[in-house]
């Protein structure tokens, strides 16, 4: 059984990435000392990162508005901070996952220098672009943008801008997950 299969089977809620996207995330975070995410939902990708080998995972989400208010149509209920906490306990990752309940900007850790950064928070152009500016300025190796598809034109616009950001290159795409690599990044895969 893969990490993704285990999470899919046991999580209260769902993991918001596909199997192929999960494999790409796993290959990137397995050697990461630190991994930051914007957007939490049920905690699935933070759990994935911790189980795949990232030593310290931080997920930042105000846990209100958007999906938090309308509920998740895939599972028919609203995520809550309590469910996220229980999911972290269920998978035994409370020691390595820190949940910050606030917006991602202003960014709470301006001196952070994570190995990888996963953007899956505010899907508006302004929200996603702000997350990209923060991530690309502090991250050592990898920035992943999620939901890069026709349903999310704001995220698509950010991908187009990110392609032209000096020092970063589009490395690959898996489903709606796009990976950007800093020019001098090592490749674990």
C-alpha angles and dihedrals in degrees: 000000000000125000088251092052091049092051093045090052100044109029120108097232116002144287108253099220134073125247092259091049090049090053091053091049091048092052091053102043098040091092097030120123090194133019126181128195133189110209124035112186103164095350094252101136092042088053090047091052093049094047091046091058111272105145098208122025124183122188119191122199133139087222092219134088126031114031090002091065102035100042129236111288090203093064101018099237142081122263114235134192088246092056090049090052091049091048091053089051092046091058095039096240102119088109093061105030121077117192116205111194102207139082116287091241130092078040111235096214109042091164094053117123105190124181091224138017127196117201114203104130127094106016096197115108093248094046096046093042091053090050089049092051091050095043096046092049097052107026120100103204123352139031119184123195116200130203094032096163142104092279091065110047092168091060090044090056090052091052088054091052093043090056087066098042109120113246095022130091132189102246105178146329128227114184107311093338116102120194123209120192127201109240096252098038122135117237116228092184 
